[in-house]
Amino acid sequence: MPQILTEIAGHVATITLNRPEAMNAFSDDMREKLFENLKIYEADPAVRCVVITGAGKAFCAGGDIASMAEMQRNDDTGVLDSRMAVAAEVVTFMRAMRKPVIAAVNGAAAGGGMNMALACDIRLGGDRALFAQSFVKIGLVPDWGGFAFLTRLVGAAKAMELMMTGERVGAEEALRLGLLNRLYPADEFAAGVREFAAGLAAGPPETLAGIKRGVYLGAECPLGEALEYEAATQRRVFLSDDAREGMRAFLDKRPPEFG
């Protein structure tokens, strides 16, 4: 059975982690396959939004602990280094993609699975969503960019608490903390994700790419640098076909048709 499933519907590509028997924990080559598919969809002009989700009851439990225990028995960190390097490539690429990336958190997102979700641009959750920085429970520190992503989302004090205790965060609390953007009842989750993703995919691609880069730049850079980016990007998109269509549609009092 393939451990990564892919589907394109309309302009939305969905990547499903498919090890439900192991809570979609990453097997030996799942990271690489995830990365390969992200690169394919970034290069495909027909894809305007990417959704990552998990099969079964979990989103992703992070690393496969049985596999890691075997590496410990062999006193081997070589494989660990390569896996962490791929994880770093994945989250760096996700942040650099010009297209929105949505984490559809259908269940537990723990360890690296939580941090992969945090690397996505937007997180949509079902009411069974659950987050945990579970690394400390097995004597490890967070990876998949967790130190950066979680700290920027919730602040240093709360990130410290969640990482040092490994406590679980339920869906309602995750929404309050900003770990989730939106929360849906379980029976409305799949439809809610489809509708939200389709809405983004219908937006102006160049403008969305500019917004994505600007938000991440604004989170880290001085005001002056953000203002320079705004001016340069606004100048670039102002005469685009999508901006022309958007303004015509506004004046004609009709929905715009972008892209």
matplotlib code that plots the C-alpha trace (Angstrom):
import matplotlib.pyplot as plt

x = [0.0, 1.5, 2.4, 1.7, -1.5, -2.1, -5.1, -5.9, -9.5, -10.1, -7.0, -6.4, -3.8, -4.2, -1.3, -2.4, 0.0, -1.1, 0.1, -3.0, -1.9, 1.0, -0.8, 0.9, 4.3, 7.1, 8.6, 12.0, 11.2, 7.9, 9.8, 11.4, 8.1, 6.4, 9.1, 8.9, 5.2, 5.5, 8.0, 5.8, 2.8, 4.8, 5.8, 2.3, 0.5, -2.8, -2.3, -3.1, -3.3, -1.9, -3.5, -1.7, -3.7, -3.5, -5.4, -7.5, -7.8, -4.5, -2.8, 0.8, 2.6, 6.0, 9.0, 8.7, 9.9, 10.6, 12.9, 14.6, 15.1, 16.9, 19.2, 20.0, 20.8, 23.3, 24.7, 23.9, 23.2, 24.0, 20.4, 19.1, 21.2, 19.8, 16.2, 16.5, 18.1, 15.2, 12.7, 14.5, 14.3, 10.6, 9.6, 11.9, 10.4, 6.8, 7.5, 9.1, 6.4, 4.4, 1.2, -0.8, -0.2, -2.9, -2.6, -5.9, -5.5, -8.0, -6.6, -3.5, -0.5, 2.4, 6.2, 7.4, 3.8, 2.8, 5.7, 5.1, 1.6, 3.0, 5.2, 2.0, 0.6, -2.9, -4.1, -7.7, -8.8, -11.6, -12.9, -10.7, -7.5, -4.9, -1.4, 1.6, 5.3, 5.9, 9.6, 10.4, 8.5, 11.2, 14.1, 14.5, 14.2, 11.8, 12.7, 10.9, 11.4, 9.4, 11.6, 10.9, 7.3, 5.8, 7.7, 6.5, 3.0, 2.5, 5.4, 8.5, 6.8, 4.0, 6.3, 8.7, 5.8, 4.5, 7.9, 9.1, 5.9, 4.8, 1.3, -1.5, -3.5, -7.0, -8.8, -10.5, -7.4, -5.4, -7.8, -7.4, -3.6, -3.5, -2.3, -5.5, -7.0, -10.4, -12.2, -14.9, -17.2, -16.1, -19.0, -18.3, -14.5, -13.8, -16.3, -15.0, -11.4, -12.5, -14.5, -11.7, -9.0, -11.1, -11.6, -7.9, -7.3, -9.8, -7.8, -5.2, -2.1, 0.5, -1.1, -1.4, 2.3, 3.1, 1.0, 2.6, 6.1, 5.2, 3.6, 6.7, 9.0, 6.9, 7.2, 11.0, 12.1, 12.2, 9.3, 11.4, 12.2, 8.5, 7.5, 10.1, 8.7, 5.1, 6.0, 7.9, 5.3, 2.3, 4.0, 4.6, 1.0, -0.8, -0.7, -1.2, -4.2, -5.6, -5.5, -7.2, -9.8, -10.4, -11.0, -13.3, -15.3, -15.6, -16.9, -19.2, -20.5, -19.7, -17.4, -13.9, -12.4, -8.7, -5.9]
y = [0.0, 3.4, 5.5, 8.8, 9.2, 12.1, 13.6, 16.7, 18.0, 21.3, 23.4, 21.8, 19.0, 16.8, 14.8, 12.2, 10.5, 6.9, 4.8, 4.8, 1.7, 3.8, 7.1, 8.1, 8.3, 8.8, 5.6, 5.5, 7.3, 9.1, 12.4, 12.1, 11.2, 14.2, 16.5, 15.1, 15.7, 19.2, 20.0, 18.5, 20.6, 23.8, 23.4, 22.5, 25.7, 23.9, 23.5, 26.6, 25.2, 22.2, 20.3, 17.9, 15.6, 12.1, 8.9, 7.3, 8.9, 10.7, 13.5, 12.5, 11.1, 12.3, 10.0, 6.2, 5.4, 1.8, 2.8, 5.3, 2.8, 0.5, 3.3, 3.8, 0.1, 0.5, 3.7, 5.3, 9.0, 8.9, 8.1, 10.5, 13.3, 12.5, 12.3, 15.7, 17.2, 16.1, 17.4, 20.7, 20.8, 20.0, 22.8, 25.3, 24.5, 24.7, 28.2, 29.2, 27.8, 30.4, 28.5, 28.2, 25.0, 23.9, 21.4, 19.6, 18.3, 15.5, 14.0, 13.8, 15.8, 14.9, 15.6, 16.2, 15.8, 18.8, 20.9, 19.9, 21.3, 24.5, 24.9, 25.0, 28.4, 27.7, 24.9, 23.7, 21.3, 18.9, 18.7, 15.6, 17.5, 17.2, 18.7, 17.6, 18.5, 14.9, 14.9, 15.4, 12.2, 10.2, 12.4, 14.3, 18.0, 19.3, 19.2, 20.0, 23.7, 23.5, 25.9, 28.6, 27.9, 27.3, 30.1, 32.6, 31.5, 31.3, 33.2, 32.0, 31.2, 29.1, 27.3, 26.5, 25.1, 22.9, 21.7, 21.0, 19.2, 17.5, 18.1, 17.6, 20.5, 19.8, 21.4, 24.2, 25.3, 24.9, 27.4, 29.8, 29.6, 30.1, 26.6, 26.3, 28.9, 27.3, 24.5, 22.3, 19.6, 16.2, 15.7, 19.0, 18.8, 17.3, 19.6, 22.6, 21.9, 21.4, 24.7, 26.7, 25.2, 25.8, 29.4, 30.0, 28.2, 30.6, 33.6, 35.6, 33.3, 36.1, 38.1, 35.2, 34.4, 38.0, 37.9, 34.7, 35.9, 39.3, 37.8, 35.7, 38.6, 40.9, 38.4, 38.7, 41.9, 45.6, 47.9, 49.6, 46.3, 45.4, 48.8, 48.3, 44.9, 46.2, 48.9, 46.6, 43.9, 46.2, 47.8, 44.3, 43.1, 46.4, 45.9, 42.2, 40.5, 39.4, 43.0, 44.3, 41.6, 42.2, 45.9, 45.4, 42.8, 45.2, 48.0, 45.6, 44.2, 40.6, 37.9, 38.1, 35.2, 35.1, 33.2]
z = [0.0, -0.9, 2.2, 0.4, -1.5, -3.9, -5.6, -7.6, -7.7, -9.4, -8.7, -5.2, -4.7, -1.6, -0.1, 2.4, 4.7, 4.6, 7.5, 9.6, 11.5, 12.8, 13.2, 9.9, 11.5, 9.0, 7.6, 6.0, 2.8, 3.5, 4.0, 0.6, -1.1, 0.6, -0.6, -4.2, -4.4, -3.0, -5.7, -8.4, -7.3, -6.9, -10.6, -11.8, -12.9, -12.7, -8.9, -6.9, -3.4, -1.6, 1.3, 3.6, 5.7, 7.3, 6.7, 9.4, 12.8, 13.0, 11.2, 11.9, 14.9, 13.7, 13.6, 13.8, 17.3, 16.6, 13.8, 16.0, 18.8, 16.2, 15.3, 19.0, 19.4, 16.6, 18.0, 14.6, 14.1, 10.4, 9.4, 12.0, 10.3, 6.9, 8.0, 9.8, 6.7, 4.6, 7.2, 7.1, 3.3, 3.4, 5.9, 4.2, 0.8, 2.1, 3.5, 0.2, -2.1, -4.0, -3.4, -0.1, 1.9, 4.2, 7.0, 7.4, 10.9, 11.2, 14.5, 16.5, 15.3, 17.6, 17.6, 14.0, 12.8, 14.9, 13.6, 10.0, 10.5, 12.0, 8.9, 6.7, 6.0, 7.4, 9.7, 9.6, 12.3, 13.1, 16.6, 17.2, 16.4, 19.0, 19.3, 21.3, 21.4, 22.5, 21.9, 25.6, 26.5, 24.7, 25.7, 22.5, 21.5, 18.9, 15.2, 11.9, 12.7, 15.9, 17.8, 15.2, 14.3, 17.7, 19.4, 16.8, 17.1, 20.8, 22.3, 24.2, 27.5, 26.1, 23.7, 26.6, 28.6, 25.7, 24.8, 28.3, 29.4, 26.2, 27.3, 24.8, 23.4, 22.4, 19.4, 21.2, 23.1, 19.8, 18.2, 21.1, 20.9, 17.2, 16.4, 14.3, 12.1, 11.9, 13.7, 12.2, 13.7, 12.7, 10.3, 8.5, 8.5, 5.1, 3.4, 5.2, 4.1, 0.5, 0.5, 2.2, -0.2, -3.2, -2.1, -1.9, -5.3, -6.9, -5.7, -7.8, -7.7, -8.0, -5.3, -3.0, -3.5, -2.7, 0.5, 1.6, 1.2, 2.8, 5.9, 6.6, 5.9, 8.1, 11.0, 11.0, 9.4, 10.4, 9.4, 6.7, 4.9, 5.0, 3.5, 0.7, 0.0, -0.1, -2.6, -4.9, -4.8, -5.2, -8.2, -9.7, -9.3, -10.0, -13.8, -13.7, -15.5, -12.1, -10.7, -13.8, -13.6, -9.8, -10.3, -13.4, -11.4, -8.5, -10.7, -12.6, -9.2, -10.1, -8.7, -10.2, -12.3, -11.5, -13.2]

ax = plt.figure().add_subplot(projection="3d")
ax.plot(x, y, z, "-o")
ax.set_aspect("equal")
plt.show()
